[in-house]
Amino acid sequence: MIKILFICHGNICRSPMAEFVFKDMVHKRGLAGQFYIASAATSTEEIGNPVHPGTRRKLREVEISCEGKYAVQMTRSDYDKYDYLIGMDQWNRRNIMRIVRRDPEGKVFLLLDFAAEPRDIADPWYTGNFEVTYADIIEGCEAFLAFLKEKDKISF
């Protein structure tokens, strides 16, 4: 089983969007049993809060539920629990490294590290543009799936 933790600053916008988009992708491909997928925050600011209304609205538009998700904070022990710790931007990566301290197994990535044009995923909390964030997350999740297939981690 491949264990993935998607991570952003507050765990109410980007990382839950990535969590539920990726869950939907693997489910539709009949791969759900090969994965454990979750999301978390690097900060404590939103802990216990539900998914941001903009993320909920966008996911609802594409018929993906995020019902029951509340923000949680990642911990140092998540490094041992997960195979991939995937942040959304460079600031997230710095904060992930502050929490885990070291990455000897090369588990820390940004979602768009897997894409043809690596870059940060803008935080819609600040931009208000959940459409662009969603498009970037789709691109990153598709590229991550292709990466896993290429590495023979999964088979379609």
C-alpha positions as CSV (number, residue, x, y, z in Angstrom):
1,M,0.0,0.0,0.0
2,I,1.3,3.5,-1.0
3,K,0.7,6.0,1.8
4,I,0.5,9.7,0.7
5,L,0.1,12.8,2.9
6,F,-0.8,16.0,1.0
7,I,0.2,19.1,2.9
8,C,-0.4,22.8,2.9
9,H,-0.4,25.6,5.4
10,G,-3.8,25.3,6.9
11,N,-5.3,22.0,5.5
12,I,-8.5,23.7,4.5
13,C,-7.9,24.6,0.8
14,R,-5.1,23.0,-1.3
15,S,-4.2,19.8,0.6
16,P,-7.8,18.6,1.1
17,M,-8.5,19.4,-2.5
18,A,-5.5,17.3,-3.5
19,E,-6.5,14.5,-1.1
20,F,-10.0,14.2,-2.4
21,V,-9.1,14.7,-6.1
22,F,-6.4,12.0,-5.8
23,K,-8.8,9.6,-4.0
24,D,-11.3,10.2,-6.8
25,M,-8.7,9.5,-9.5
26,V,-7.5,6.2,-8.0
27,H,-11.1,5.1,-7.2
28,K,-12.1,5.7,-10.8
29,R,-9.1,3.7,-12.1
30,G,-9.9,0.8,-9.7
31,L,-6.7,1.5,-7.7
32,A,-8.2,2.7,-4.4
33,G,-7.1,-0.5,-2.6
34,Q,-3.5,0.3,-3.4
35,F,-3.5,3.6,-1.5
36,Y,-3.9,5.3,1.9
37,I,-4.4,9.0,1.2
38,A,-4.7,11.9,3.7
39,S,-3.9,15.5,4.1
40,A,-2.6,17.8,6.9
41,A,-1.4,21.3,7.7
42,T,2.0,22.6,8.7
43,S,0.4,25.3,10.9
44,T,-2.0,25.1,13.8
45,E,-4.1,28.1,12.5
46,E,-7.1,26.1,11.1
47,I,-6.9,22.9,13.2
48,G,-10.4,21.5,13.6
49,N,-12.0,23.7,11.0
50,P,-13.8,22.2,8.0
51,V,-12.7,22.5,4.4
52,H,-12.8,26.0,3.0
53,P,-16.1,26.9,1.3
54,G,-14.3,27.6,-2.0
55,T,-12.7,24.2,-2.0
56,R,-16.0,22.5,-1.1
57,R,-17.8,24.4,-3.8
58,K,-15.2,23.5,-6.5
59,L,-15.1,19.8,-5.5
60,R,-19.0,19.7,-5.4
61,E,-19.0,21.1,-9.0
62,V,-16.9,18.0,-10.1
63,E,-19.0,15.7,-7.9
64,I,-16.3,14.9,-5.4
65,S,-17.2,14.9,-1.7
66,C,-15.0,16.1,1.1
67,E,-17.6,15.6,3.7
68,G,-16.3,15.0,7.2
69,K,-12.8,16.4,6.6
70,Y,-11.5,18.7,9.3
71,A,-8.0,20.3,9.4
72,V,-5.3,18.4,11.2
73,Q,-1.6,19.2,11.7
74,M,1.2,16.9,10.5
75,T,3.6,15.6,13.0
76,R,7.2,14.4,12.9
77,S,5.9,10.8,13.2
78,D,4.2,11.2,9.8
79,Y,7.6,10.8,8.2
80,D,7.6,7.2,9.2
81,K,3.9,6.6,8.5
82,Y,3.8,7.9,4.9
83,D,5.8,7.1,1.7
84,Y,5.2,10.5,0.2
85,L,4.9,13.9,2.0
86,I,3.6,16.2,-0.8
87,G,3.5,20.0,-0.2
88,M,1.9,22.6,-2.4
89,D,4.6,25.3,-2.5
90,Q,8.2,26.1,-1.3
91,W,6.9,27.6,1.9
92,N,5.1,24.3,2.7
93,R,8.3,22.4,1.9
94,R,10.3,24.5,4.3
95,N,7.7,24.0,7.0
96,I,7.6,20.3,6.4
97,M,11.3,20.1,6.8
98,R,11.1,22.2,10.0
99,I,8.7,19.5,11.3
100,V,10.4,16.3,10.1
101,R,14.0,17.8,10.4
102,R,15.6,15.5,7.8
103,D,14.5,13.6,4.7
104,P,17.0,10.7,4.4
105,E,14.5,8.6,2.4
106,G,13.6,11.3,-0.1
107,K,9.9,11.4,0.8
108,V,9.3,15.2,0.6
109,F,8.1,16.6,-2.7
110,L,5.9,19.4,-4.0
111,L,2.9,18.2,-6.0
112,L,4.0,19.9,-9.2
113,D,7.5,18.5,-8.9
114,F,6.0,15.6,-10.9
115,A,4.6,17.9,-13.7
116,A,6.3,18.9,-16.9
117,E,6.7,22.4,-15.5
118,P,7.5,22.2,-11.7
119,R,6.1,25.2,-9.8
120,D,4.2,26.2,-6.7
121,I,0.4,25.9,-6.4
122,A,-1.0,29.3,-5.5
123,D,-3.0,29.4,-2.3
124,P,-6.6,30.3,-3.1
125,W,-7.0,31.6,0.5
126,Y,-5.1,34.6,-0.8
127,T,-5.8,34.5,-4.6
128,G,-9.5,33.6,-4.3
129,N,-9.0,31.6,-7.5
130,F,-10.0,28.0,-6.8
131,E,-10.3,27.3,-10.5
132,V,-6.5,27.8,-11.1
133,T,-5.7,25.8,-7.9
134,Y,-8.0,23.0,-9.0
135,A,-6.4,22.9,-12.5
136,D,-2.9,22.8,-10.9
137,I,-3.9,20.0,-8.5
138,I,-5.4,17.9,-11.4
139,E,-2.2,18.4,-13.3
140,G,0.0,17.4,-10.3
141,C,-2.1,14.4,-9.3
142,E,-2.2,13.0,-12.9
143,A,1.6,13.5,-13.1
144,F,2.1,11.9,-9.7
145,L,0.1,8.9,-10.9
146,A,2.2,8.6,-14.0
147,F,5.3,8.8,-11.8
148,L,4.1,6.0,-9.7
149,K,3.3,3.9,-12.7
150,E,6.7,4.6,-14.2
151,K,8.4,3.5,-11.0
152,D,6.4,0.3,-11.1
153,K,4.7,1.2,-7.8
154,I,1.2,0.7,-9.3
155,S,-0.3,-1.1,-12.3
156,F,-3.3,0.0,-14.2
